[in-house]
């Protein structure tokens, strides 16, 4: 099957170190691994040094958006989406898979089986944090896209609920993120001090400062490793220095480097703050990476995190450094408990969290929603992992 993967969001790179880029590359990689021919249509290619090796031969069509003014940027998104749609029609793809972006109406224009993937409530986020000149056009574009899609896949239940509020009756489904269990796998702990690792962008809603405060009040000996970059890096480094915490800041790394950065870790941490609890729409990639690495997890009990962690970790209240420190201390003190939780983490990743399971679930949704009984066999159906699909509306 020939698949067009579309991303018209100028803020998201196909090849980059962040979670959005990982998600794009892994979905495309898995489609290709299941025997499909994929072409990427994007407004931002990114840096090839962050490209997964398996995608070296993937065709990529890029039309960049260079306008700083919001009105021109919005118009450019609409024009490029139209051009992408015309090219997709001309080339006759079997399926269009589009990552939701403001102002794009590719799915609505091509009039063929299509999937809309929703990773964030962009409409709300853009209005709250950035300029939106033509909000009504963005709202109408979302309605058209969701209505045209044979399936709208949302990475979390809160996002599915958001889509249904925007477009009542949408064919919306929850399909959480996944992890590459072949690339990320268990490795031995460091023989010295226990290493507690955070992976993710250094932005306020990740709560990394609570991990630093936890390290400052810890009763056991452990080192904090922070893999990622972002606007909070300098303030976080200053905080660690002020509290005399030996935090190992590794900076941003390519997706292919994540296994090496997890090497030697004893625990994975996801210390999201309580302030994001009501709006926590994430399906946290780092939690799935910890699972695949066989790491026991200490995480905030917020949003989708309890479902993701399952029986493989310890949940604590958000924004509570002392509870975070105690949970980590308890695991550092008890290697056997770490081993038990780590083994469960790997089992969960293999059974329920692989990208192949994510893609097979999406394939099932398309075949069921389109009413094309033979289509599933045509696209190489090999079963699905039911935990990835929760709920639908018609």
N, C-alpha and C positions, 0 to 999 in steps of 0.2 A: 504494500500500500504506500502511496505517496502522500506524505503529511507536510503541510505548511505550518510551521511554528511561528507565531506572530507576537512581537512585543513592540508597541509604538510609544512606550514610556521613555522619554529622554533621560530620566533619572536612574534607569536600571541598565547596567551593562550585562551583556551576555557573558563576557569573560571578565570576571572580577573576583575579589576575595570575600564578598559579602554573601549573606544567606540567599538573597534574591538570585544572584548569579549561580550559586550552587544549585538552586532549585531548577533554574532553566537548563543548565548543563546536564543535570542528572535525568530530567524528564526526556530530553532529546537523546541522551546516551542510551536510555533504556528502550525508547522507541526503536532506535537503530539496532540495539542488541536483539530485539525481538523480530528483526528482519525487515523493518520498514525503511523507506527512503525519505529522509527528512531534509527540508530546506528551511533555514531560519530567515525571517524577515524582521529587521530591527532598525531602530534609530540610534543605537549605541552598541557598537561591537565590543569596546573595551580593550584591554591589554592582553595580547596573545600569551603572555607568560602565565596568565591565570587559566589558560585553556586546558581542559582534560585531554590527555593524549588520545583517547578514543574518538575525539571530535575533530581530529586533524583534517579529515577528508569531508567533513560536513559542509555543504554549500551554504553560504551566508550572503544575504543581500542586505546592504546597509544604505540607508538614506539618513544623513545626520540632520539634526535641528540645532542651529547655531544662534537662534534669536534670544537675546536677553529679555526683551520686552515681553510681558505676559501675553498681550493681545496677539502679537506676531507668532509667539510660540504655540498658542492654542490653534491659530489658523494653520500653521505648518503641520501640526498633528493631524488635523482633519484632512488636509490635502495629501499627506503621505499615506494615511490610512486608505484613502480612496485609491491612490496609485497602487498600493499593495494589493488591494482587493481586485483591481483590474488585472494585475499580473497573475494573481492566483487563478482567476477565471480563465485567463488566456492559456495557462499552462495545465489546467485540468487536474488539480490535486483531488485526492479522494477524501481527505479530512483536513479541516482547518482547526488548529489548536491555538487559542489566543489567550495571552496573559492580559488580564483586565488593565486598561489604561484609560485615562481621561480622553474624551473626544474621539476615540477610535470607533468606527462602525464597520470594521472589516467583515465580521460575521454576518451582520445585517445585509451587507451588499453582495456577498458571494452566493447566497441562496443554495447552500449545500451543507452536508453534515458538519457541524462545528461544535467545539467545546470552549466554553469560557471559564478560565481559571481565575478565581478571586483570592488574592493573597492579603488584601487590606481594604478597609473602607475608604478608598482613595477620595471619593467625593467629599466625605466629611473631613478627612485629614487635610485636603487641599484648602478647603474653605477655612479651617481653623488655623493653619500654620503658613499658608502661602496665598499669593494673589490668584483669584479666579475671576477673570473678566466676564466670561459668558457661562455663568453657573447653570443656566437653564439648558444650554446646549450640552453640557457635560451630563446633566441629569437625563436628558432625552437620549443621549448616546448610550448610557447604561441600560435604560429601558429597552431600547432597540436591540442591544447586544444580548441581553438576558432572554428576551422574547425569541430571538432568532436561534439561540443555542439549543441543540438537542439535549445538552446537559450543562449546567453551571456547577462547577466543582469548587468548593470552598475549603480552605485548609483548617477551619475550626467551626465549631457549632455557633459561636457568636457571629462569625462572618456569614454563615448560612442564614441566621436570623436577620441580619442586617440586609442581605439581599432580598429576603422575603418581605421586609418592610418597604424596601424601595420598589420592588416589583411583585406585588401579591400574585400568588399562583405560579411563581417561577419554578422551573424544574431544577431545584437546587439540592445539592447533596454535600455532605461533609466527607472530604477525603484528606486526612491529615498528611503531613509531610512524611518523608521516609529517610532512609540512609543506605549507603552503599556498604553492605556487610562484607564485600570482598576487599574493598579498599581499606576499610576501618575494621580492625579486629583486635582482640585482647593481646596485650604485651606485658612483660614483667614489670613489676613496680621497681622504682629506684631503690637500691639497696640501702641508701642512707635515710635521710629525713623523708617522711611521707609528703608527697606532692599533691596539693589540691588545685585542680585546674579549672579555669573559666575560659570558654571559647565563645567569642561573639564580638559584635561591634561595641565600642565604648561610648554608648549614648545613655542619657539619664534613665531611660526606662528599663535598662538592664540591671541597675542596682549594684554595680560592681563595688561601690563604696562600702556597702554592707559586708562584703567579703573581706575588705581591708580592715574595717572595724572589728570584724570577727577575729581576724588573725591577731589583732592587737590585744584582745582580751582572752585569747585561747589559753587553756591550761596544759594542753599537750603540745609537742613540738611538731610543727608542719610548715611547709613552705607554700606560698600562694603563687601560682603561675597564671599569667593573664595573656591570652592569645587573642589579638585583635587590635584594632585601632579605631579612632573616632574623636569627636570633639572633646570628650571628657578625659582624654589621655593625660594631658598635662596636669589638670586638677587632681586626678587620681594618683599620679606620681608624686605630686606635692603632698597629698594626704598621707600616702605610705611613708614618705620621708618624715613628715611631722610626727606620725605615730610610731616611727622606728620599726616599721614592718618590712621584712625582706621580701618584697614582691618582685617576681621575675616578669617584667613586661617584655613580651616577645614581638609585638607589633603585628601588622596584617600579614597574612600568608595566603598562598594559593590553595584552592581546595585539595590539590594533590599532596600538599604538605601537611595537612591536618594529622594524618597518622603519626608522622614524626614528632609533631608537637604534643601529641597525647602520650608518647612513649614515656614510661617511668611514672605515670600518674597513679595515684592511689584512689582518688575520689574526684568526681566531676561535680561542679557547683553551678547552680542557676539561681542567683539571689535576687529575683525580681522584687521591686518595691511594692508596698501595699497601694501606693497611689495609682498604679495602673490596673488594679484589680477589676474595677467596673468596666474597663475598656480593653481588657486583655484579649485581643483577637488572634494572638500569635499561635502558630504551631511550631514550637521552638526547635529549630534544627539542631542546636547544640545538645539538647537532651537526647535526641535520637543518636547523635554521634557518641555520646557517653555510653548509651546502651550497647551500640555496636562494639565499642572498645572494651566492653565487659567491666565498666566502672560502676561502683555503687554511687548513687546520686543523692546529693543534698540540695533541695530546691524549695522555693516558695510555693505555698499551696494557693496558687492563683490560676484562674482561667483553665486552659487545657492541660496544664502541667500535671495535675494529679493523674489524669488518664494516661498521659505519656509515660510518666514514671512507673505507674503500676506498682508491682511488688518489688521493684529494683532499687528502692531508695528510701529516704527519710524526708518527709515534708515538714516545713516549719512556717510560721506566719511570715508574711512579707514585712520588710522594713524592721526586722528584729535581729540585730547583730548578735545579741547574747544567745538567743535560741539557735541561730546559725552556728555560732562557735561551739555550743554544747553538742549539737548533732554531729559536727565534724570531729570534735574531740572524742566522742564515743566511738566513732568508726576508726579513728586513728589508734585508739587504745585497744581495739579488738580486731586483729587481722582476720580471724575466722569469720566474723560477721561481714567484713569487707568481701571476703572470698564468696560467701553465700549470696550476698546481694549482687556481686559482680557476675556470678554464674547465671543468676536469674536475669540480669540485664541482657546478657548475650542471647539467652533463650528468647526473650521477648523481641529483641531486634530481628532475629532470624525468623520467628513465627509470624510476626505482625507488622513489621516496620520497614520492609525492603522496598526500594524503588520499583522493583519488578512487580511487587504486589500492588503498589499505587497505580502503576500503568495498567495492569490487568483489570483492576477495579474500574478505572476510567473507561477502558474498552468495553467492559460489561455494561456500564451505564449508557454508553452511546448506542450499543446494539439494542438494549431494552427500550430506551427512549425513542429511538428512530423507528422501532417496529420492523426492523429488517432482520428477520430470523437467520438468514444465511450470511449476513454481513460479518458476524462475529467470527465465523470460520474463515472468512476471507482475510481478516486482519490478524489471524494467527492467535486466536484465543487459546489460553492454556489454564483457564480457571482463574479464580480471584480469591483474595483474602478478605473475608467478610467484615473483619473488624474495621477496615478502612472505609466502609460505607455505612453512614448512619442517617437514615431519614430522607424523605423526599416530599415534595408537594406538587400537586398537579392542578 
